[in-house]
Amino acid sequence: MIIKPLAWLACATAIGTGSTAGAVPPEVLKDLAPGGALKAAINFGNPVLAQKDAATGEPRGVSADLARELARRLGVQPAFIAFDAAGKVFDALKTGAWDVAFLAIEPERAAEIDFSAPYVVIEGTYLVRSDSPLQRIEDVDRDGVRVAVGNKSAYDLFLTRNLQHARIVRAPTSAAAIELFVKDGLECAAGVKQPLVDFAKSHSGMRVMEGRFMAIEQAMGTPKGRSAGVRYLHDFIEEMKSSGFVAAALARSGQSAAQVAPPATGR
């Protein structure tokens, strides 16, 4: 689903400096906006990164702000392509639906996507019932434990590689995984910490485990083979972190608990 923005927002209040459209090399523009607009995949399934404006339905949050700022620098309009799960964003790569996306860095994805360094690091953890015997992250990987996950999410891919005894039960989206955990009486649900904490706060008899099973590194990506584009994304993200743009975007969207990723140490 393509969301055409009602207004081309530059986010100028968050950052006062930046390269102009005229300074962008033509090969970068060809890589990142080959059709004349920046087709940016927005995953509403991760509320830390993206939310829908209640009045207009437009994307809000750090990923939308980054897309708008990137489009401004390229001198093109942003065209948002909406998804409700990261796995669906990755699957849409095959159809050429987007030119840039906001996804967690994952080995399986990196085979087909070139990523920038991360701009946000969030935690993957577990939601359980208050009386669950599962107390520590390490307790989950045992026979008889069923873990609800969003299909092809970063934590699904990670847990698929790392869990030896627990059984993974997949739902179409991360939100649906929580519903599946509750409805089917599964032992736990895996997911991004902040939405799990919000769910536990609003539903009695639930708790979120201390600690994490993974650090989820959220980055910008573009399809493989767009070498000029990914180099530009790398420098763009580093500037957005160091300037305070990412931190300000997280704060505006009520996600100050998310951690801005540290500066990249290399490519």
C-alpha positions, 0 to 999 in steps of 0.5 A: 500500500502506497501512502502519498504524504499530504505535505513534504516535511523537511524536519528542519527543526531537528537538523539545521545543516545538510547537503543540498540536492544539487550536491548529490551525485547522479549515480546516488539518485539513480540508485535510491530514487530510480523512478523519480521518487524515494520509495520507502518501505515503512513497517508499522509492525514495529511501533518503536520506529513507525506509527500512523498519524491518528488524523491523516494515517500518514507515517510518523516516527523515526523511520518516516522522519529519516525517509523525509530528510533523505528525500529532501536531500535527494530533491525528490518526493517521498513515497511511503510503502506501508507494511505491517510486518518486517517479513513482508517488507523483505518479501516485497524486495522481489517485486521491486516495491521499494528503494529503501527500507528500515529493517534490522540487520540480519544475515539472511536479509544481508544476502539480498540487501545492503545495509547502512550501519544501525541508527537505533538498537532495540532489545528482543525479549519475552512476554510471559504470564506473571505466574510462569516458571520461566524466570530468566532468558535462559529458561526459555530454551527447553522442551515443551516451551512454545514461543510465539513470534512474528513470521520472518521478524528479526527475532524469528530469524535469530531464534530459529538459528539459536533455540535448540529445544523450544518450539517456535510458533509463527504468526503473520505479524508481531502483534498477531504473535502476542494475540496467539500467545494469549489465545492458545495459552503458549508459554511465551511471546518473543518481540521488541521490548517496548511493545511487550512492556506496553502490553503487560502494563495494560493486561493484568497477569503478564510480565516482561522478562528482565534482560534480552535474548538479542540486540536488534540493530535497526538500519536503512537498507537498499537492494543489493547492487546499488553501491553508490546508494548504500555508501550515501546511506551509510554517511547519511545515517552517521550524520543523522546520529551524530547531529541529534536528528535520530534522538530528536525523532525518537523523542517526538514520537514518544520512543525516547527509551530506544537507544540511538546506535553508537557511531560506526567503527568501519564499513 
